Amino acid sequence: MAYNKFTLKDLEDKFAIKNFNHEFIWAANLPSFQASSRLMEDLSEARREPLATEKAKSEFIILPVLKELRRKNYNRFSYFSGYEFNVDRKNGLIGYCDYIFSAVPEKLTIEAPIIFLVEAKKGDIEYGLGQCGAEMHAALIFNERKGISRKTIYGCVTNAYTWCFLKLEVKSLMIDPDYIPLTFSNPNGVLAVLQWLLDDCLN
């Protein structure tokens, strides 16, 4: 088994991680985020691309959004794209993660604490929830092995146009039912949530 084989039921059966439909993102708490002209130009160009695959959506939409977050938070975190993240082979916590965020800036290797993971899917958001949850659980284990006890890991499953945010606290996986939309002309809502989660992790 690998991350992409996990379902929400597998997480409960194997690790006793229960999932809850729970709103944890409150609009009133979100910071304002105004996308730069650079990102808007990238998204305008993406509109004209054939975005039929996960890879295309990741390259032309998801990655530019994450790079925008990085530019607005210079020297606060590192992110890794497409890295192998083998934490516990015996329990199937192995495989590649689309994006991993670490609270250690300007590093070439993944270091603790890991604070956030983003998983890209071609279409069905729900299909990726178990996979993202497994990666989040692995991140908690990774942090603990490095001597960093973090109670919370955040995650996200997105098809580029819809972003579903998750929060793992020990054995409780909260899935916010208010999916956040992203359009070529308005990425600010997703960026505001990403900024809020980043601030919560780093402050």
C-alpha positions as CSV (number, residue, x, y, z in Angstrom):
1,M,0.0,0.0,0.0
2,A,1.1,3.6,-0.7
3,Y,-0.4,7.0,0.1
4,N,-2.5,7.0,-3.1
5,K,-4.2,3.7,-2.1
6,F,-5.6,5.0,1.2
7,T,-9.2,5.7,1.7
8,L,-10.8,7.5,4.7
9,K,-12.0,4.1,5.9
10,D,-8.4,2.7,5.7
11,L,-7.2,5.6,7.9
12,E,-9.8,4.6,10.5
13,D,-9.3,0.9,10.3
14,K,-5.4,1.1,10.3
15,F,-4.7,4.1,12.4
16,A,-7.9,4.8,14.3
17,I,-8.1,8.2,12.6
18,K,-11.7,9.3,12.5
19,N,-12.9,11.8,10.0
20,F,-15.4,14.6,10.6
21,N,-17.2,17.0,8.4
22,H,-16.2,20.1,10.4
23,E,-15.9,23.8,9.5
24,F,-12.6,25.1,10.9
25,I,-12.0,28.0,8.4
26,W,-13.9,31.1,9.3
27,A,-14.2,33.9,6.8
28,A,-14.1,36.5,9.4
29,N,-10.6,35.4,10.5
30,L,-9.1,35.4,7.0
31,P,-6.5,38.0,6.1
32,S,-7.0,40.0,2.9
33,F,-4.8,38.8,0.0
34,Q,-4.6,40.7,-3.3
35,A,-2.9,38.6,-6.0
36,S,-0.1,40.3,-7.8
37,S,-0.1,41.2,-11.5
38,R,2.5,38.5,-12.0
39,L,0.1,35.7,-10.8
40,M,-2.8,37.2,-12.8
41,E,-0.7,37.1,-15.9
42,D,0.2,33.5,-15.2
43,L,-3.5,32.6,-14.8
44,S,-4.5,34.5,-17.9
45,E,-2.0,32.5,-19.9
46,A,-3.2,29.2,-18.2
47,R,-6.7,30.0,-19.4
48,R,-5.5,29.3,-22.9
49,E,-3.7,26.0,-22.1
50,P,-5.1,22.5,-22.5
51,L,-5.7,21.7,-18.9
52,A,-6.9,18.1,-19.2
53,T,-4.4,16.4,-16.9
54,E,-3.3,16.6,-13.3
55,K,0.2,17.6,-14.4
56,A,-1.0,20.5,-16.6
57,K,-3.3,21.8,-13.8
58,S,-0.5,21.5,-11.3
59,E,2.0,23.3,-13.5
60,F,-0.2,26.1,-14.8
61,I,-2.5,26.8,-11.9
62,I,-1.6,25.2,-8.6
63,L,2.2,25.9,-8.7
64,P,1.8,29.6,-9.7
65,V,-0.6,30.0,-6.7
66,L,1.8,28.4,-4.3
67,K,4.7,30.5,-5.7
68,E,2.6,33.6,-5.1
69,L,2.2,32.6,-1.4
70,R,6.0,32.0,-1.3
71,R,6.7,35.5,-2.7
72,K,4.4,37.1,-0.1
73,N,6.1,35.2,2.7
74,Y,9.7,35.4,1.7
75,N,12.1,33.3,3.9
76,R,9.3,31.9,6.1
77,F,9.0,28.4,4.7
78,S,10.2,25.9,2.0
79,Y,8.0,23.8,-0.3
80,F,8.9,20.7,-2.1
81,S,7.2,19.5,-5.3
82,G,6.9,15.8,-6.2
83,Y,9.2,14.5,-3.5
84,E,9.3,10.9,-2.3
85,F,8.2,10.8,1.4
86,N,8.8,7.4,2.8
87,V,8.0,7.4,6.5
88,D,6.7,4.0,7.5
89,R,6.9,1.3,4.9
90,K,5.4,-1.4,7.1
91,N,2.2,0.6,7.4
92,G,2.1,1.9,3.8
93,L,3.1,5.4,4.5
94,I,5.3,5.7,1.4
95,G,5.1,7.3,-1.9
96,Y,5.3,10.7,-3.6
97,C,3.6,13.9,-2.4
98,D,2.6,16.6,-4.7
99,Y,3.6,19.5,-2.4
100,I,5.1,19.5,1.1
101,F,5.5,22.7,3.1
102,S,8.2,22.9,5.8
103,A,8.6,25.6,8.4
104,V,12.4,25.6,7.7
105,P,13.1,28.1,4.9
106,E,15.6,27.9,2.1
107,K,16.4,24.2,2.4
108,L,17.1,21.6,-0.3
109,T,15.9,18.7,1.8
110,I,12.7,18.1,3.7
111,E,13.1,18.9,7.3
112,A,10.8,19.1,10.3
113,P,8.5,20.6,11.1
114,I,6.3,19.8,8.1
115,I,3.2,22.0,8.4
116,F,1.1,21.6,5.3
117,L,0.6,19.3,2.3
118,V,-1.2,19.8,-1.0
119,E,-2.5,17.0,-3.1
120,A,-3.6,17.6,-6.7
121,K,-6.3,15.6,-8.4
122,K,-7.6,15.5,-11.9
123,G,-11.2,15.7,-11.0
124,D,-12.8,14.0,-7.9
125,I,-11.8,15.9,-4.7
126,E,-13.3,13.2,-2.5
127,Y,-11.1,10.5,-4.1
128,G,-8.0,12.3,-2.7
129,L,-9.1,12.8,0.9
130,G,-7.8,9.4,2.1
131,Q,-4.5,10.0,0.4
132,C,-4.0,13.4,1.8
133,G,-5.0,12.2,5.3
134,A,-2.4,9.5,5.1
135,E,0.3,12.0,4.1
136,M,-0.7,14.3,6.9
137,H,-0.5,11.4,9.4
138,A,3.0,10.5,8.0
139,A,4.0,14.2,8.5
140,L,3.1,14.0,12.2
141,I,5.2,10.9,12.6
142,F,8.1,12.5,10.7
143,N,7.9,15.5,13.0
144,E,7.9,13.4,16.1
145,R,10.9,11.4,15.0
146,K,12.7,14.7,14.6
147,G,11.9,15.7,18.1
148,I,9.2,18.2,17.1
149,S,5.8,17.7,18.7
150,R,3.2,19.4,16.5
151,K,-0.4,18.8,17.3
152,T,-1.8,20.0,14.0
153,I,-1.0,19.3,10.3
154,Y,-3.0,21.0,7.6
155,G,-3.7,19.6,4.1
156,C,-5.5,20.4,0.9
157,V,-6.9,18.4,-2.0
158,T,-7.5,20.4,-5.1
159,N,-8.4,19.9,-8.8
160,A,-7.1,23.5,-9.3
161,Y,-10.6,25.0,-9.5
162,T,-11.9,23.7,-6.1
163,W,-9.8,23.6,-2.9
164,C,-10.8,21.4,0.0
165,F,-8.9,22.0,3.2
166,L,-8.2,19.4,6.0
167,K,-6.9,19.6,9.5
168,L,-5.4,16.6,11.4
169,E,-5.1,16.7,15.2
170,V,-3.7,13.4,16.5
171,K,-6.6,11.0,15.6
172,S,-9.2,13.5,14.3
173,L,-9.2,14.4,10.6
174,M,-11.4,17.4,10.1
175,I,-12.6,18.1,6.5
176,D,-14.0,21.6,6.0
177,P,-17.2,21.3,4.0
178,D,-16.9,24.8,2.5
179,Y,-14.8,24.1,-0.5
180,I,-13.0,27.3,-1.7
181,P,-13.3,28.1,-5.5
182,L,-10.5,29.5,-7.6
183,T,-11.1,31.1,-11.0
184,F,-8.6,32.5,-13.5
185,S,-9.8,36.0,-12.5
186,N,-10.0,35.6,-8.8
187,P,-7.5,33.4,-6.8
188,N,-7.7,35.7,-3.8
189,G,-10.1,33.5,-1.7
190,V,-7.8,30.5,-1.9
191,L,-4.7,32.6,-1.2
192,A,-6.4,34.1,1.9
193,V,-7.0,30.7,3.3
194,L,-3.5,29.5,2.5
195,Q,-2.1,32.6,4.2
196,W,-4.3,32.1,7.3
197,L,-3.1,28.5,7.6
198,L,0.5,29.4,7.1
199,D,0.3,32.1,9.8
200,D,-1.4,29.7,12.2
201,C,1.5,27.2,11.7
202,L,4.3,29.7,11.9
203,N,3.2,32.1,14.6
